[in-house]
Structures are given as C-alpha cells and as structure tokens.
Amino acid sequence: MIQRPLLAIHKFRGLTLAIKLDITDIAASYGAVRALHSVSLNISQGQTVALLGTNGNGKSTLMKCVMGMVRPTQGSINLEIDGAHYDLTKLSTQEIVNLGVAMVPEGRRLFPKLTVEENLLLGAYRDAARSQIVDNLAFCFEAFPLLAERRSQLAGSMSGGQQQMLAIARALMSSPRLLLVDEPSVGLSPLLVSQTITKLKELKDRYDLTVLMAEQNFNQAMRIADYGHIIVHGEIVFHSDVESLKENELVKSFYLGVTQ
C-alpha cells in the first residue's frame, strides 16, 4: 500500500486545499506572427478543461504561456493556491514549476538514453517533491505497472504509448497541483490514444487532479473533460460544458463528423 503520496488529494487539518487558474485576455506572438488573440478561460480545483482545436491554432502556445516559456504581450494568468495569488506572467518557468504546475509536453520530450527510472527521478526536482520521491515513485509504478517492469529500460527504446505513460508519470513525480497535458494523442494509434485518455481520467478521478489538456481528438477529449474551449486561429470561438459541446450543431458537423 502506498503511503499518502504528495500528488494525491492535498489536505491540511481535514480541509481540501484549493487551486484555481484564471487566464484573462491573453495575447501572444512569435515575432510578427500573432498566435493568440484575447484568450480567456478558467479552471477550478478538480476540473479537467480541454482546449480543443486542430494543429496550428494556438493550443500549445497557451500552454507555454502558462508555464512561462512564452511571454504574453497582453493579459494576465493568475494562479490561486490556498488563497495566495501568483501572476504567472511575471514568474520564471522554474518558479512556476515550484508552485506545483507540471506539464506533459507534446512529443513527450524524454531523455532517450536514460532509463525509465532515471527519467522519473528527473521529474522530482522541485523542492516539495524531493522528500516524497519514494512514495511518488511507488505511486507511479502502481499507476503504470509497465513502468515498474521496465524501470531499467532505456526510454528511447520504448514504444510511443509506453513513452507517453512515462511522460505522464514523470510529470506526476513533481507532486503537481495543476497538470498541463499537451496533445497526448499525437503519434499514437487509436487504441493507445483511448488507453492514454482512460488512464488520465482514472488519475483525475482518483486523485482529484486539476488538468488543462490541449487536444485535437474531440471524441477522446470529451471522455475526460468537464468543460471545453474551441480555439480557432488563436481565438476562443466557443466554450461550454461537455454535454452542451456535444449537442452544438457546428461542433457536431465540423469536429465530430456528425451530419444531418
């Protein structure tokens, strides 16, 4: 039995600690190319919010803005943790990670010449996670038994689906309060996409994770999301709870392949 990993539901004296992310009027550019136009969304404790859209519409850019990897040209990104407020647009990526924000990047970005276990240990570098390495490693091996079996295997020799498991587990090693997942379906077969989304849903439900996920596979994203925001050419064109998204005629026609 795992001993209360820090990445599980965060509690103090019987109270669940709260986290909230508010993204307001964010714009961002790459040189003369404007990637985001006045994007706003919010996420509360325990929610999964999906940022939906095809490639090249700004999903990854917004993720990078949250992580401090791209600096917005306007707007604010406010992270509230247990009543304390942090403007992420003014913090470095390291400072944001130390607040408890972790990202599973598009393309996984593992260290291919390091073992599974070595990649996991590299995910535990933030201060709050270092004392929890043993428990969090045990948690990751319980959540992804295959990783326990292959802990000595080089990451670069694993299949795409196995590498995606490792990328998710590496992020969880940092004891995150907010988990960002960028395009988890990229490069995976339909079966592996389904398995990956199922695992994310299981982790979310079991440990009350708060998740922002960028995804172009609408059908799979709707299995896990509470709310969805459709982004087109860097702008949010529609947002609602998942059930309303499923019933929207334009969404059914253009993204879900449903015709009248």
N, C-alpha and C positions, 0 to 999 in steps of 0.2 A: 504494500500500500504506500502511495506517495505521500510524503509529509508536506502538506499545505504549500504547494509552490506559489511563489510570489505573483506569478502571472494569473493565478486563479482570481476569483471574485475578491476585490480589495475591500477589507473591512477593518474597522477600528472601533473597539468597545461596542461591538454589536451593530454598528452603523455601516451601511454600504457607502463607500466613498464615491463621489460623483465626478464625472468628466463631461465636458461639453466643448464642441468645436464650432465656432461661428466664422464662416468665410463671407465677407461682405464687399461687394463691388470690386472684385479683384480683376485687374488687367495686367497682362504680361506680354513682353515682346522678345524676339530674338533679332536684334538689330532693327532693321526697318520692317520686319515681319511681325505683325501683332497676332499673338497666339490665343489670348484670352481677352474677352470684352465684358467687363462688368459682371463677373460671375459671383453669385451668392448662393450659399447653402449652409445648412447646419446639421449637426449630429449630436445626439444626446446619449447618455450612458446606456450601454447595452444594445444600441441600434446598429443595424447594418444599412448603410446608404450606398447605392450603386450609382456611379457616374457612367452613363450609357452613351455609346456612340461609336462610329466607325473610326478607323485609323486616321490620324492627322487632324483631329478636331479639337485637341487641347486637353484630353484627359490626363495624359502623363505630365503635361506642363503644370496642371493644377496640383497634382501630387507633389511635384518637385517644389512648387511654391510653399506648400505646407511644410516640407522638410527643410526649407531654407536653401535649397540647391539652385533655385531660380528666384530672383528678387522681383516682386511685383512692381509695376510702375504706378499703380494706384490701389487703394482699398486696404482692408485690414484682415488679418487672420488671428482671431482671438481664441486661445485655449484656456478654458477654465478647469482647474483641478482642485477639487475640495474647497471651493470658494476663492482660491487665488487665481488671478488673471495674468496671462502672458501674451504679449503681441509677438507672434512668431515671425513677422516680417522684420523684426529687429534683432532676432537671435541667430546664432550660427547653427549649422546642422548639428554639430556636437551638442550644443546646449539644448536643442530640440529633442534629440535622442535621450539626453539625460533627464528630460521631463517625463519620459515614458512613451514616446512616439516611435514606432518601428515601421519599417517599410519592407515589403517583399517586392523587389524591383521587377520590371518587365525583363524577360530574358534570364531571370534568376541570378545572374552575376555571382556565381560561386567561385571558389578558389579550386580550380580543377586538379591541381597537383597536391592538394591537401586531402586528408581523409575526411570521411563523414564526421567523425567526432571532432576533428580539428576545426572544421567549418562551423560546427555548432558552438564550440568554445569561443570562437571569434565573435559570435553574436552576443556574448555575455560580458562585454567590456564596460558597459555603463555601471556606475558606482552601485546603484540599487540592486543590480543583478549579480554582482560578484559573490556576495555572500550566499546566494541562492543557486549557485551553479550545480551542485549535486542534485538538489530537488528538481530544478528545471530540466536538467539533463534526463533524469528519470521520467519526468512528465513527458518530454518529447519522445522518448523511446516507448512509452506506453501509448501515446497518441499515434505514433508511426512505428509499429513493430519492425517493419522492414529496415528502418534505420539502425535499430539495435542489432539486427542480424548482420548489417554491413558497416558497422561502425569503423572498421579498419580499411574499407574500400576507398579508393581514390574517387573523389566526387566527379571528376571528368570522365570516368568510365561507366557512370550510371546512365540509365535511360532518361528521356525527358521527363516522364512522370515522376520517377524517383528523385530527380534533381529538383522538381517543383516541391515535393514533400520536404526535401532538405532545406530549401529556401524558406519555406513557411516555418519550419521548426527553428531555423537559425534566428528568424525574427522573434519567435516566442522566447528564445533564450535570454532576450533582453528584458524580460518581465514587462511587456508593454501594457500601457493603459489604453492606447489608441493604436490600432493596427491598420496600416495602409497596404492594400494589395493591388498591384498594378498589372492588369492584363494576365490573370492566372491561366487563361486558356491558350495563350499564344504558343504555337508549336506542338500542341498536344492533340492526340486523337480524340474523337468524340467521347469514347469510353473513359479515357483518362481525364478529360475535362469534367465529365459528370462525377467521377470519383473525387477529384480535387475539390469541386464545389460542395459535395456531400461532406467531406472532411472539414471544410471551413465552417459549414453550417453546424456540424457537430461540436466543433470547438467553441463557436459563438454561443450556442445554446447552453452548453455545459459550464462554461466559464464566464458568461456574461461579458464577452469581449465586445468592444466598440470598434466598428470596422467601417472604413471608407474603401470601396472597391471600384476600380476602373475596369470596365469590361465591355467588349463588343458583342459577346454572345448573350443576347437578350433573354432567351429562354432559360439558360442556365443561371444568369444573374438573378432572375426573378424567383428562383427557388430559395434564395438566401436573403434577399433584400427586404427591408421594411419600407423603404422609400427609394424612388428612382428619379434621377435628373438626366434628361436627354440633352446632350451638348452637340451643337452643330456649328461649325466654323467659329469655335471659341465662345459661343453664347449658349446659355441655358434656354432652350426653346419650349420645354415642357417639363413639369415636375409634379409628382403626386405620390400617394401611397401605391404599392404594387398592384393592388386589385383594380384601382382606377386606371393605372397604366395599361393593364391587360385589356380593359374594355374600351380604351380610346381607339377610335377608328383609324386615325393616322398611324398610330403606333402599330396596330394590327396589320395594316396594309404595308407599311414601309420596313418594319423591323421584325415582325413575327411571321411574315409570309402568309397572312390570312387574307383571302379575297372574298368579296361578296358573292 
